[in-house]
Amino acid sequence: MPGRITTVDQALNMVRMSPRTLADVPEKLVTPELCLAAVQKDGDAFRFVPEKFKTPEHCLIAVQNSGFALCFVPEELKTPELCFAAVQNFGWAFGFVPETLKTPEFCLVAVQKDGETLAYVPEKLVTPELCLVAVQNNGLALKHVPLAFRTPELCLAAVQNEGKALSYVPEALKTPVLCLIAVKMGSETKLDLSVLNEVLKYVPEELKTPELCLAAVQNEGSALEYVPNALKTEELCLVAVQNYCYALKYVPEALKTAELCLAAVQNDGFALEYVPEKLKTPELFLAAVQSRYRLHIFIDANRTSLCSPLEYVPEELKTPELCLAAVQNRGFALKDVPEVLKTLKLCLAAVQNYASAVEDASALEYVPEELKTPELCLAAVQNRGFALKDVPEALKTLELCLAAVQNNSKALEYVPVAHKESVLRQVRKD
């Protein structure tokens, strides 16, 4: 914070470690040298540089490190060379380039860097040739292509780069061949679950053939949502759920067989949510909790926690064997184990098998207090240093605290004051 920085040397050390802390440096300590040190390490820190210190040199260094910094460059300092350097680093910086500097050559450089920068090309400079370069770089640039330039050839180039570009193809140009290419290509944004199934959505109903729908679900199982019910066969649905387990949601009830549901939950146990009650068996539940399911993170006002397929198993069907299998697969499943089934053996398996992207979470949080033994707590912190926060104060020995900090240095926050110096001394020695 600003009050903690009292000298130029302190400020310099701080921005070298974390350039954006330039924003916290008192105005009287901000110098051109300090600003230069910040932007040399992180161009985005340029936003915190006072206007009076924004020199051509500072501006160039900033945009070479982060093209986005161009939006913080004073208009009078935006030269062709500076803007070119920014766009070379970050294509979308073209949106901050003055119109007077946008030449045909510069526009070509921009769309070669990122096709969607076609949106910032002056209308008079948009040509069929430039549009072709843009969609070959990024098919979604098709949405910025004037309708007059959306030819069959240009639309084909777009969907060959990105299947979802089909959404910007004029209806009159959507042919069986073009649509097939699009669904086979799929979407490059596959990490975004919200767009997994969108390519088939833009195929006209009359062009949805059994062959095209099969190609779509083979590429993206979630495309099953847009397959006409008349074309949904058991074989097609099986391909879909093997590719994407949550496609089970779009399988007609009449086609949900034991085999198909098993294939879905083996892919990801959370598909249990869409399994008919009559098909939920002990064997299916076991397959679900043992699957390598996608992590589901639940965030409420007080904490972040993880969910497991075990939560979809009725309480009366949660057996000791099923619960043990669940925590042996993912330790955080202990959250969904009934209290009466939590034994020392089961809790130990849970804390030893806890792995998650949620750094400050641990299975020890769900272990009953009476089962938190010295041995179990030590196993927990050796696997997950942050588990120290859930260790009873009486069990936080020097040995246990050291093990926690050696696993994760941030666990030092939960070390009792009485042990903190000793732990730090030992860590430095190691």
Backbone hydrogen bonds in HBPLUS format (Angstrom, degrees):
<---DONOR---> <-ACCEPTOR-->    atom                        ^
c    i                          cat <-CA-CA->   ^        H-A-AA   ^      H-
h    n   atom  resd res      DA  || num        DHA   H-A  angle D-A-AA Bond
n    s   type  num  typ     dist DA aas  dist angle  dist       angle   num
A0004-ARG N   A0001-MET O   3.02 MM   3  5.68 157.1  2.07 122.5 129.3     1
A0005-ILE N   A0002-PRO O   3.15 MM   3  5.60 160.2  2.20 115.3 121.0     2
A0011-ALA N   A0007-THR O   3.08 MM   4  6.38 161.1  2.12 148.3 153.3     3
A0012-LEU N   A0008-VAL O   2.86 MM   4  6.10 157.1  1.91 151.1 157.5     4
A0013-ASN N   A0009-ASP O   2.95 MM   4  6.15 164.6  1.98 151.6 155.1     5
A0014-MET N   A0010-GLN O   2.97 MM   4  6.12 153.3  2.04 146.4 154.2     6
A0015-VAL N   A0011-ALA O   2.99 MM   4  6.27 165.4  2.01 156.0 157.9     7
A0016-ARG N   A0012-LEU O   3.07 MM   4  6.16 143.7  2.21 143.0 152.8     8
A0017-MET N   A0013-ASN O   3.22 MM   4  6.41 143.8  2.36 138.7 146.9     9
A0018-SER N   A0014-MET O   2.87 MM   4  6.07 160.8  1.90 151.4 157.7    10
A0021-THR N   A0018-SER O   2.91 MM   3  5.78 166.2  1.93 131.5 135.8    11
A0022-LEU N   A0019-PRO O   3.10 MM   3  5.98 152.7  2.18 120.7 124.6    12
A0023-ALA N   A0020-ARG O   3.30 MM   3  6.18 171.1  2.30 118.0 119.1    13
A0024-ASP N   A0021-THR O   2.79 MM   3  5.22 153.0  1.86 111.3 119.9    14
A0025-VAL N   A0022-LEU O   3.25 MM   3  5.35 162.6  2.28 104.6 109.9    15
A0029-LEU N   A0026-PRO O   2.90 MM   3  5.57 155.4  1.96 121.7 129.4    16
A0030-VAL N   A0027-GLU O   3.22 MM   3  5.33 155.6  2.28 104.5 111.7    17
A0035-CYS N   A0031-THR O   3.05 MM   4  6.35 161.6  2.09 155.1 159.7    18
A0036-LEU N   A0032-PRO O   2.93 MM   4  6.14 153.5  2.00 146.0 153.5    19
A0037-ALA N   A0033-GLU O   3.00 MM   4  6.23 156.1  2.06 145.3 151.2    20
A0038-ALA N   A0034-LEU O   3.10 MM   4  6.39 149.7  2.20 144.9 152.7    21
A0039-VAL N   A0035-CYS O   3.05 MM   4  6.34 171.2  2.05 157.8 158.2    22
A0040-GLN N   A0036-LEU O   2.95 MM   4  5.95 144.8  2.08 147.1 156.2    23
A0041-LYS N   A0038-ALA O   3.20 MM   3  5.55 136.8  2.40 102.7 113.4    24
A0042-ASP N   A0038-ALA O   2.95 MM   4  6.14 151.3  2.03 148.0 157.3    25
A0045-ALA N   A0042-ASP O   2.98 MM   3  5.65 159.7  2.02 119.0 125.4    26
A0046-PHE N   A0043-GLY O   3.02 MM   3  5.69 163.0  2.05 117.8 122.5    27
A0047-ARG N   A0044-ASP O   3.46 MM   3  6.30 168.8  2.47 117.9 118.9    28
A0048-PHE N   A0045-ALA O   2.96 MM   3  5.71 162.7  1.99 121.1 126.5    29
A0049-VAL N   A0046-PHE O   3.03 MM   3  5.19 165.9  2.05 111.1 115.3    30
A0053-PHE N   A0050-PRO O   2.94 MM   3  5.57 156.0  2.00 120.2 127.5    31
A0054-LYS N   A0051-GLU O   3.17 MM   3  5.33 167.2  2.18 110.7 114.3    32
A0055-THR N   A0053-PHE O   2.99 MM   2  5.82 115.7  2.42 113.4  96.5    33
A0059-CYS N   A0055-THR O   2.90 MM   4  6.12 165.5  1.93 159.4 163.8    34
A0060-LEU N   A0056-PRO O   2.97 MM   4  6.12 159.3  2.02 147.0 152.0    35
A0061-ILE N   A0057-GLU O   3.08 MM   4  6.30 169.6  2.09 155.8 158.2    36
A0062-ALA N   A0058-HIS O   2.95 MM   4  6.10 159.1  1.99 149.4 155.6    37
A0063-VAL N   A0059-CYS O   3.03 MM   4  6.28 169.7  2.04 155.7 156.8    38
A0064-GLN N   A0060-LEU O   3.03 MM   4  6.11 144.3  2.16 145.7 155.4    39
A0065-ASN N   A0061-ILE O   3.20 MM   4  6.38 137.5  2.39 139.3 149.1    40
A0065-ASN N   A0062-ALA O   3.14 MM   3  5.29 132.1  2.38  98.3 110.8    41
A0066-SER N   A0062-ALA O   2.84 MM   4  6.06 146.2  1.96 146.7 157.8    42
A0069-ALA N   A0066-SER O   2.91 MM   3  5.69 157.2  1.97 122.7 129.0    43
A0070-LEU N   A0067-GLY O   3.03 MM   3  5.86 169.2  2.04 123.3 126.5    44
A0071-CYS N   A0068-PHE O   3.11 MM   3  6.17 167.3  2.13 130.1 131.2    45
A0072-PHE N   A0069-ALA O   2.89 MM   3  5.50 162.1  1.92 119.0 125.1    46
A0073-VAL N   A0070-LEU O   3.13 MM   3  5.14 165.1  2.15 106.3 110.4    47
A0077-LEU N   A0074-PRO O   2.93 MM   3  5.51 156.0  1.98 118.8 126.6    48
A0078-LYS N   A0075-GLU O   3.17 MM   3  5.36 165.1  2.20 109.5 114.0    49
A0083-CYS N   A0079-THR O   2.97 MM   4  6.14 172.2  1.97 161.3 162.9    50
A0084-PHE N   A0080-PRO O   2.94 MM   4  6.01 154.2  2.01 143.5 151.0    51
A0085-ALA N   A0081-GLU O   3.05 MM   4  6.25 157.9  2.10 144.8 150.1    52
A0086-ALA N   A0082-LEU O   3.06 MM   4  6.37 152.7  2.14 147.2 154.8    53
A0087-VAL N   A0083-CYS O   3.00 MM   4  6.26 163.6  2.03 153.0 156.3    54
A0088-GLN N   A0084-PHE O   2.94 MM   4  6.11 152.2  2.02 148.6 156.6    55
A0089-ASN N   A0085-ALA O   3.23 MM   4  6.42 138.0  2.41 136.3 146.0    56
A0089-ASN N   A0086-ALA O   3.10 MM   3  5.23 129.4  2.37  96.1 109.3    57
A0090-PHE N   A0086-ALA O   2.87 MM   4  6.12 155.5  1.93 149.7 157.5    58
A0093-ALA N   A0090-PHE O   2.87 MM   3  5.65 162.7  1.90 127.4 133.3    59
A0094-PHE N   A0091-GLY O   3.04 MM   3  6.02 169.0  2.06 126.1 129.2    60
A0095-GLY N   A0092-TRP O   3.07 MM   3  5.87 167.7  2.08 120.9 124.0    61
A0096-PHE N   A0093-ALA O   2.83 MM   3  5.48 164.7  1.86 120.7 126.0    62
A0097-VAL N   A0094-PHE O   3.22 MM   3  5.19 165.3  2.24 104.9 108.7    63
A0101-LEU N   A0098-PRO O   2.99 MM   3  5.58 157.1  2.04 117.5 124.5    64
A0102-LYS N   A0099-GLU O   3.13 MM   3  5.36 161.8  2.16 109.4 115.1    65
A0107-CYS N   A0103-THR O   2.89 MM   4  6.11 161.6  1.92 158.9 164.0    66
A0108-LEU N   A0104-PRO O   3.10 MM   4  6.29 149.4  2.20 141.2 148.7    67
A0109-VAL N   A0105-GLU O   3.13 MM   4  6.46 155.1  2.19 144.4 150.6    68
A0110-ALA N   A0106-PHE O   2.99 MM   4  6.29 156.3  2.05 150.3 156.6    69
A0111-VAL N   A0107-CYS O   3.08 MM   4  6.36 167.3  2.09 154.7 155.9    70
A0112-GLN N   A0108-LEU O   3.03 MM   4  6.12 142.6  2.17 143.5 153.8    71
A0113-LYS N   A0109-VAL O   3.09 MM   4  6.30 135.6  2.29 138.3 149.6    72
A0113-LYS N   A0110-ALA O   3.05 MM   3  5.13 128.8  2.32  96.0 109.7    73
A0114-ASP N   A0110-ALA O   2.95 MM   4  6.30 160.4  1.99 153.2 158.3    74
A0117-THR N   A0114-ASP O   2.96 MM   3  5.85 168.5  1.97 129.1 132.8    75
A0118-LEU N   A0115-GLY O   3.09 MM   3  5.97 156.8  2.14 121.4 125.6    76
A0119-ALA N   A0116-GLU O   3.20 MM   3  6.11 174.8  2.20 120.4 121.9    77
A0120-TYR N   A0117-THR O   2.85 MM   3  5.51 162.6  1.88 120.1 125.3    78
A0121-VAL N   A0118-LEU O   3.18 MM   3  5.20 167.0  2.19 106.9 110.6    79
A0125-LEU N   A0122-PRO O   2.83 MM   3  5.46 154.2  1.90 121.2 129.5    80
A0126-VAL N   A0123-GLU O   3.24 MM   3  5.37 162.2  2.28 106.3 111.7    81
A0131-CYS N   A0127-THR O   2.97 MM   4  6.21 160.6  2.01 155.3 160.9    82
A0132-LEU N   A0128-PRO O   2.99 MM   4  6.20 148.0  2.09 142.6 150.9    83
A0133-VAL N   A0129-GLU O   3.16 MM   4  6.49 159.1  2.21 147.3 151.6    84
A0134-ALA N   A0130-LEU O   3.00 MM   4  6.25 156.0  2.06 147.6 154.6    85
A0135-VAL N   A0131-CYS O   3.00 MM   4  6.28 165.3  2.02 155.2 156.7    86
A0136-GLN N   A0132-LEU O   3.04 MM   4  6.13 144.9  2.17 145.0 154.7    87
A0137-ASN N   A0133-VAL O   3.15 MM   4  6.33 134.8  2.36 138.4 149.3    88
A0137-ASN N   A0134-ALA O   3.15 MM   3  5.23 132.3  2.39  95.9 108.6    89
A0138-ASN N   A0134-ALA O   2.89 MM   4  6.16 156.4  1.95 149.1 156.5    90
A0141-ALA N   A0138-ASN O   2.86 MM   3  5.70 166.8  1.88 128.7 133.0    91
A0142-LEU N   A0139-GLY O   3.09 MM   3  5.98 166.0  2.11 122.9 126.0    92
A0143-LYS N   A0140-LEU O   3.29 MM   3  6.20 167.0  2.31 121.5 122.6    93
A0144-HIS N   A0141-ALA O   2.87 MM   3  5.51 158.0  1.92 119.6 126.6    94
A0145-VAL N   A0142-LEU O   3.08 MM   3  5.10 161.0  2.12 105.0 111.0    95
A0149-PHE N   A0146-PRO O   2.83 MM   3  5.47 151.4  1.91 120.3 128.9    96
A0150-ARG N   A0147-LEU O   3.15 MM   3  5.21 156.5  2.20 103.8 111.0    97
A0151-THR N   A0149-PHE O   2.85 MM   2  5.70 123.6  2.18 113.5  96.7    98
A0155-CYS N   A0151-THR O   2.91 MM   4  6.07 164.6  1.94 159.3 163.5    99
A0156-LEU N   A0152-PRO O   2.97 MM   4  6.05 149.9  2.06 141.0 149.3   100
A0157-ALA N   A0153-GLU O   3.07 MM   4  6.34 156.9  2.12 144.3 150.0   101
A0158-ALA N   A0154-LEU O   3.05 MM   4  6.32 150.0  2.14 143.2 151.4   102
A0159-VAL N   A0155-CYS O   3.06 MM   4  6.37 167.5  2.07 155.1 155.9   103
A0160-GLN N   A0156-LEU O   2.98 MM   4  6.08 142.6  2.13 146.0 156.6   104
A0161-ASN N   A0158-ALA O   3.08 MM   3  5.32 140.3  2.25 100.8 112.0   105
A0162-GLU N   A0158-ALA O   2.96 MM   4  6.23 154.1  2.03 148.6 156.8   106
A0165-ALA N   A0162-GLU O   2.95 MM   3  5.68 162.7  1.98 122.6 128.4   107
A0163-GLY N   A0186-GLY O   2.77 MM  23  4.63 125.4  2.07 172.1 166.9   108
A0166-LEU N   A0163-GLY O   3.05 MM   3  6.00 168.7  2.07 125.9 128.6   109
A0167-SER N   A0164-LYS O   3.07 MM   3  5.97 168.5  2.09 123.1 125.5   110
A0168-TYR N   A0165-ALA O   2.88 MM   3  5.55 164.4  1.90 120.9 126.2   111
A0169-VAL N   A0166-LEU O   3.14 MM   3  5.12 165.3  2.17 105.4 109.7   112
A0173-LEU N   A0170-PRO O   2.86 MM   3  5.47 153.6  1.93 119.2 127.6   113
A0174-LYS N   A0171-GLU O   3.16 MM   3  5.36 164.9  2.19 109.7 114.4   114
A0179-CYS N   A0175-THR O   2.95 MM   4  6.12 170.2  1.96 161.4 163.9   115
A0180-LEU N   A0176-PRO O   2.99 MM   4  6.08 153.3  2.06 143.3 150.7   116
A0181-ILE N   A0177-VAL O   3.04 MM   4  6.28 160.2  2.08 150.7 155.5   117
A0182-ALA N   A0178-LEU O   3.00 MM   4  6.25 156.5  2.06 147.6 154.4   118
A0183-VAL N   A0179-CYS O   3.00 MM   4  6.27 164.8  2.02 154.9 156.9   119
A0184-LYS N   A0180-LEU O   3.06 MM   4  6.16 149.6  2.16 144.8 153.2   120
A0185-MET N   A0181-ILE O   2.95 MM   4  6.09 146.8  2.06 144.4 153.6   121
A0186-GLY N   A0182-ALA O   2.89 MM   4  6.12 158.8  1.94 150.3 156.2   122
A0192-ASP N   A0189-THR O   3.06 MM   3  5.74 159.4  2.11 118.3 124.7   123
A0195-VAL N   A0192-ASP O   3.08 MM   3  5.91 166.4  2.10 124.4 128.1   124
A0198-GLU N   A0195-VAL O   3.43 MM   3  5.33 172.9  2.43 108.0 110.0   125
A0202-TYR N   A0199-VAL O   3.06 MM   3  5.74 153.5  2.14 117.4 123.5   126
A0203-VAL N   A0200-LEU O   3.10 MM   3  5.27 167.8  2.11 111.6 114.5   127
A0207-LEU N   A0204-PRO O   2.88 MM   3  5.44 155.0  1.95 117.2 125.5   128
A0208-LYS N   A0205-GLU O   3.13 MM   3  5.34 163.7  2.16 110.0 115.1   129
A0213-CYS N   A0209-THR O   2.93 MM   4  6.10 166.9  1.94 160.0 163.6   130
A0214-LEU N   A0210-PRO O   3.00 MM   4  6.08 150.9  2.08 141.6 149.5   131
A0215-ALA N   A0211-GLU O   3.05 MM   4  6.28 159.3  2.10 145.2 150.6   132
A0216-ALA N   A0212-LEU O   2.98 MM   4  6.23 149.7  2.07 144.4 153.0   133
A0217-VAL N   A0213-CYS O   3.05 MM   4  6.34 164.6  2.08 152.1 154.1   134
A0218-GLN N   A0214-LEU O   2.94 MM   4  6.03 143.7  2.07 146.6 157.0   135
A0219-ASN N   A0215-ALA O   3.23 MM   4  6.36 142.9  2.38 137.4 145.5   136
A0220-GLU N   A0216-ALA O   2.80 MM   4  5.98 166.5  1.82 153.6 158.3   137
A0223-ALA N   A0220-GLU O   2.83 MM   3  5.66 166.7  1.85 128.2 132.7   138
A0224-LEU N   A0221-GLY O   3.15 MM   3  6.04 168.1  2.17 123.3 125.6   139
A0225-GLU N   A0222-SER O   3.26 MM   3  6.22 171.2  2.27 124.6 125.3   140
A0226-TYR N   A0223-ALA O   2.91 MM   3  5.70 152.2  1.98 124.1 130.1   141
A0227-VAL N   A0224-LEU O   3.14 MM   3  5.10 169.1  2.15 107.4 110.3   142
A0231-LEU N   A0228-PRO O   2.83 MM   3  5.47 153.9  1.90 120.6 128.7   143
A0232-LYS N   A0229-ASN O   3.17 MM   3  5.14 159.6  2.21 103.1 109.4   144
A0237-CYS N   A0233-THR O   2.96 MM   4  6.14 165.5  1.98 154.5 158.5   145
A0238-LEU N   A0234-GLU O   2.99 MM   4  6.10 146.5  2.10 140.9 149.9   146
A0239-VAL N   A0235-GLU O   3.10 MM   4  6.40 158.3  2.15 148.5 153.3   147
A0240-ALA N   A0236-LEU O   3.06 MM   4  6.33 155.0  2.13 145.5 152.7   148
A0241-VAL N   A0237-CYS O   2.98 MM   4  6.25 166.9  2.00 154.1 155.5   149
A0242-GLN N   A0238-LEU O   3.03 MM   4  6.11 147.1  2.14 145.5 154.3   150
A0243-ASN N   A0239-VAL O   3.14 MM   4  6.25 138.1  2.33 138.2 148.6   151
A0243-ASN N   A0240-ALA O   3.13 MM   3  5.17 128.3  2.41  95.5 109.1   152
A0244-TYR N   A0240-ALA O   2.78 MM   4  5.96 151.4  1.86 149.6 159.0   153
A0247-ALA N   A0244-TYR O   2.89 MM   3  5.73 164.4  1.92 129.0 133.6   154
A0248-LEU N   A0245-CYS O   3.09 MM   3  6.07 167.7  2.11 124.5 127.4   155
A0249-LYS N   A0246-TYR O   3.12 MM   3  5.85 164.8  2.14 117.1 120.7   156
A0250-TYR N   A0247-ALA O   2.84 MM   3  5.49 151.2  1.92 118.2 125.7   157
A0251-VAL N   A0248-LEU O   3.21 MM   3  5.16 167.3  2.22 105.4 108.9   158
A0255-LEU N   A0252-PRO O   2.85 MM   3  5.45 152.3  1.93 119.2 127.9   159
A0256-LYS N   A0253-GLU O   3.19 MM   3  5.30 161.8  2.22 105.7 111.3   160
A0257-THR N   A0255-LEU O   3.02 MM   2  5.87 112.1  2.49 114.3  97.6   161
A0261-CYS N   A0257-THR O   2.97 MM   4  6.17 165.7  2.00 154.5 158.3   162
A0262-LEU N   A0258-ALA O   2.97 MM   4  6.05 152.4  2.05 142.9 150.7   163
A0263-ALA N   A0259-GLU O   3.02 MM   4  6.26 155.8  2.08 145.3 151.6   164
A0264-ALA N   A0260-LEU O   3.10 MM   4  6.38 150.4  2.19 143.6 151.2   165
A0265-VAL N   A0261-CYS O   3.03 MM   4  6.32 167.6  2.04 154.4 156.0   166
A0266-GLN N   A0262-LEU O   2.91 MM   4  5.99 145.8  2.03 147.6 156.9   167
A0267-ASN N   A0263-ALA O   3.27 MM   4  6.35 138.5  2.45 132.9 142.4   168
A0267-ASN N   A0264-ALA O   3.13 MM   3  5.21 128.8  2.40  96.3 109.6   169
A0268-ASP N   A0264-ALA O   3.03 MM   4  6.40 154.7  2.10 146.3 153.5   170
A0271-ALA N   A0268-ASP O   2.98 MM   3  5.99 169.5  1.99 132.4 135.1   171
A0272-LEU N   A0269-GLY O   3.09 MM   3  5.96 165.4  2.11 122.7 125.7   172
A0273-GLU N   A0270-PHE O   3.22 MM   3  6.11 169.8  2.23 122.0 123.3   173
A0274-TYR N   A0271-ALA O   2.92 MM   3  5.72 160.9  1.96 125.0 129.3   174
A0275-VAL N   A0272-LEU O   3.10 MM   3  5.14 170.7  2.11 111.2 113.9   175
A0279-LEU N   A0276-PRO O   2.96 MM   3  5.55 154.4  2.03 117.7 125.5   176
A0280-LYS N   A0277-GLU O   3.14 MM   3  5.34 166.3  2.16 111.0 115.3   177
A0284-LEU N   A0281-THR O   3.06 MM   3  5.11 118.4  2.46  97.7 112.6   178
A0285-PHE N   A0281-THR O   2.98 MM   4  6.30 160.2  2.02 157.1 162.5   179
A0286-LEU N   A0282-PRO O   2.98 MM   4  6.18 155.4  2.04 145.5 152.0   180
A0287-ALA N   A0283-GLU O   3.04 MM   4  6.29 157.8  2.09 143.9 149.5   181
A0288-ALA N   A0284-LEU O   2.99 MM   4  6.21 149.0  2.09 144.7 153.4   182
A0289-VAL N   A0285-PHE O   3.03 MM   4  6.35 164.6  2.06 156.6 158.1   183
A0290-GLN N   A0286-LEU O   3.10 MM   4  6.16 137.2  2.29 142.6 153.7   184
A0291-SER N   A0288-ALA O   3.27 MM   3  5.31 155.6  2.34 100.7 107.9   185
A0307-CYS N   A0296-HIS O   2.97 MM  11  5.46 152.0  2.05 155.9 161.1   186
A0298-PHE N   A0305-SER O   2.70 MM   7  5.24 165.6  1.72 158.2 161.8   187
A0305-SER N   A0298-PHE O   2.84 MM   7  5.24 169.5  1.85 157.6 161.2   188
A0300-ASP N   A0303-ARG O   3.11 MM   3  5.71 175.0  2.11 166.8 167.0   189
A0311-GLU N   A0308-SER O   3.09 MM   3  6.06 170.5  2.10 127.2 129.3   190
A0312-TYR N   A0309-PRO O   2.87 MM   3  5.59 162.1  1.90 122.5 128.1   191
A0313-VAL N   A0310-LEU O   3.10 MM   3  5.28 162.5  2.13 108.0 113.1   192
A0317-LEU N   A0314-PRO O   2.86 MM   3  5.41 154.4  1.92 118.3 126.8   193
A0318-LYS N   A0315-GLU O   3.17 MM   3  5.37 166.2  2.19 109.5 113.5   194
A0323-CYS N   A0319-THR O   2.98 MM   4  6.16 167.8  2.00 157.8 160.9   195
A0324-LEU N   A0320-PRO O   2.96 MM   4  6.07 153.5  2.03 144.2 151.6   196
A0325-ALA N   A0321-GLU O   3.03 MM   4  6.23 159.0  2.08 145.5 151.0   197
A0326-ALA N   A0322-LEU O   2.98 MM   4  6.23 149.2  2.08 144.3 153.1   198
A0327-VAL N   A0323-CYS O   3.06 MM   4  6.36 163.0  2.09 152.7 154.8   199
A0328-GLN N   A0324-LEU O   2.94 MM   4  6.03 144.6  2.07 145.9 156.2   200
A0329-ASN N   A0325-ALA O   3.20 MM   4  6.30 135.9  2.41 136.0 145.5   201
A0330-ARG N   A0326-ALA O   3.00 MM   4  6.26 172.8  2.01 154.4 155.7   202
A0333-ALA N   A0330-ARG O   2.97 MM   3  5.87 168.8  1.99 130.4 133.9   203
A0331-GLY N   A0353-ASN O   3.00 MM  22  4.81 160.8  2.04 125.1 119.4   204
A0334-LEU N   A0331-GLY O   3.11 MM   3  6.08 168.0  2.13 125.6 128.2   205
A0335-LYS N   A0332-PHE O   3.14 MM   3  6.01 170.1  2.15 121.6 123.7   206
A0336-ASP N   A0333-ALA O   2.89 MM   3  5.62 151.1  1.98 120.8 127.5   207
A0337-VAL N   A0334-LEU O   3.16 MM   3  5.12 167.5  2.18 106.8 110.2   208
A0341-LEU N   A0338-PRO O   2.96 MM   3  5.51 153.5  2.03 116.2 124.5   209
A0342-LYS N   A0339-GLU O   3.16 MM   3  5.34 163.7  2.18 108.9 113.9   210
A0347-CYS N   A0343-THR O   2.92 MM   4  6.09 165.9  1.94 154.3 158.4   211
A0348-LEU N   A0344-LEU O   2.92 MM   4  5.99 153.5  1.99 145.5 152.8   212
A0349-ALA N   A0345-LYS O   3.08 MM   4  6.30 157.2  2.14 144.3 150.0   213
A0350-ALA N   A0346-LEU O   3.03 MM   4  6.31 148.3  2.13 142.8 151.8   214
A0351-VAL N   A0347-CYS O   3.02 MM   4  6.33 166.1  2.04 155.7 156.8   215
A0352-GLN N   A0348-LEU O   3.08 MM   4  6.16 142.8  2.23 144.1 154.0   216
A0353-ASN N   A0350-ALA O   3.16 MM   3  5.26 144.7  2.29 100.1 110.3   217
A0361-ALA N   A0358-VAL O   3.27 MM   3  5.72 164.3  2.29 121.5 121.6   218
A0365-GLU N   A0362-SER O   3.28 MM   3  5.84 159.0  2.32 110.6 116.0   219
A0366-TYR N   A0363-ALA O   2.89 MM   3  5.68 158.2  1.94 123.4 128.6   220
A0367-VAL N   A0364-LEU O   3.15 MM   3  5.11 166.9  2.17 106.0 109.9   221
A0371-LEU N   A0368-PRO O   2.92 MM   3  5.48 155.2  1.98 117.4 125.4   222
A0372-LYS N   A0369-GLU O   3.15 MM   3  5.35 163.2  2.18 108.6 113.7   223
A0373-THR N   A0371-LEU O   2.96 MM   2  5.78 117.5  2.36 113.3  96.3   224
A0377-CYS N   A0373-THR O   2.95 MM   4  6.11 167.5  1.97 158.9 162.3   225
A0378-LEU N   A0374-PRO O   2.99 MM   4  6.09 152.6  2.07 141.9 149.5   226
A0379-ALA N   A0375-GLU O   3.02 MM   4  6.25 159.2  2.07 146.5 151.8   227
A0380-ALA N   A0376-LEU O   2.95 MM   4  6.18 147.8  2.06 143.3 152.7   228
A0381-VAL N   A0377-CYS O   3.04 MM   4  6.33 164.2  2.07 153.6 155.2   229
A0382-GLN N   A0378-LEU O   3.00 MM   4  6.09 146.3  2.11 146.4 156.0   230
A0383-ASN N   A0379-ALA O   3.21 MM   4  6.32 139.1  2.39 135.9 144.8   231
A0383-ASN N   A0380-ALA O   3.22 MM   3  5.31 130.7  2.48  95.8 108.2   232
A0384-ARG N   A0380-ALA O   2.81 MM   4  5.91 148.1  1.91 144.7 155.4   233
A0387-ALA N   A0384-ARG O   2.80 MM   3  5.60 164.8  1.83 128.9 134.3   234
A0388-LEU N   A0385-GLY O   3.14 MM   3  6.10 169.5  2.15 124.6 127.2   235
A0389-LYS N   A0386-PHE O   3.15 MM   3  6.11 166.8  2.17 125.6 127.0   236
A0390-ASP N   A0387-ALA O   2.87 MM   3  5.54 155.7  1.93 120.1 127.4   237
A0391-VAL N   A0388-LEU O   3.19 MM   3  5.13 166.6  2.21 104.9 108.7   238
A0395-LEU N   A0392-PRO O   2.88 MM   3  5.48 153.2  1.95 119.1 127.3   239
A0396-LYS N   A0393-GLU O   3.18 MM   3  5.30 163.7  2.20 107.2 112.2   240
A0397-THR N   A0395-LEU O   2.88 MM   2  5.72 124.6  2.19 112.5  95.9   241
A0401-CYS N   A0397-THR O   2.92 MM   4  6.11 166.5  1.94 155.1 158.9   242
A0402-LEU N   A0398-LEU O   2.93 MM   4  6.02 157.8  1.98 148.6 154.7   243
A0403-ALA N   A0399-GLU O   3.06 MM   4  6.26 156.0  2.12 144.0 150.4   244
A0404-ALA N   A0400-LEU O   3.06 MM   4  6.33 151.1  2.14 145.4 153.1   245
A0405-VAL N   A0401-CYS O   3.02 MM   4  6.29 165.0  2.05 153.4 156.2   246
A0406-GLN N   A0402-LEU O   2.91 MM   4  6.03 151.8  1.99 148.5 156.7   247
A0407-ASN N   A0403-ALA O   3.15 MM   4  6.30 136.2  2.35 134.3 144.7   248
A0407-ASN N   A0404-ALA O   3.13 MM   3  5.19 129.1  2.40  94.5 107.9   249
A0408-ASN N   A0404-ALA O   2.91 MM   4  6.23 152.5  1.99 146.8 155.2   250
A0411-ALA N   A0408-ASN O   2.90 MM   3  5.69 166.3  1.92 126.0 130.7   251
A0412-LEU N   A0409-SER O   3.16 MM   3  5.89 166.7  2.18 117.7 121.2   252
A0413-GLU N   A0410-LYS O   3.34 MM   3  6.20 171.3  2.35 119.3 120.7   253
A0414-TYR N   A0411-ALA O   2.89 MM   3  5.68 158.6  1.93 124.0 129.2   254
A0415-VAL N   A0412-LEU O   3.14 MM   3  5.17 166.8  2.16 107.3 111.1   255
A0419-HIS N   A0416-PRO O   2.95 MM   3  5.57 148.7  2.05 117.1 125.5   256
A0420-LYS N   A0416-PRO O   3.12 MM   4  6.19 131.6  2.37 148.8 162.2   257
A0423-VAL N   A0419-HIS O   2.93 MM   4  6.10 161.4  1.97 162.7 168.7   258
A0424-LEU N   A0420-LYS O   2.95 MM   4  6.16 166.2  1.97 154.0 157.6   259
A0425-ARG N   A0421-GLU O   2.90 MM   4  6.07 158.2  1.95 148.4 154.6   260
A0426-GLN N   A0422-SER O   3.02 MM   4  6.20 158.7  2.07 146.3 151.4   261
A0427-VAL N   A0423-VAL O   2.90 MM   4  6.10 159.8  1.94 153.6 159.5   262
A0428-ARG N   A0424-LEU O   2.93 MM   4  6.11 161.4  1.97 149.8 154.4   263
A0429-LYS N   A0425-ARG O   3.07 MM   4  6.26 149.0  2.17 139.1 147.9   264
A0430-ASP N   A0426-GLN O   2.94 MM   4  6.24 151.4  2.03 146.8 154.1   265
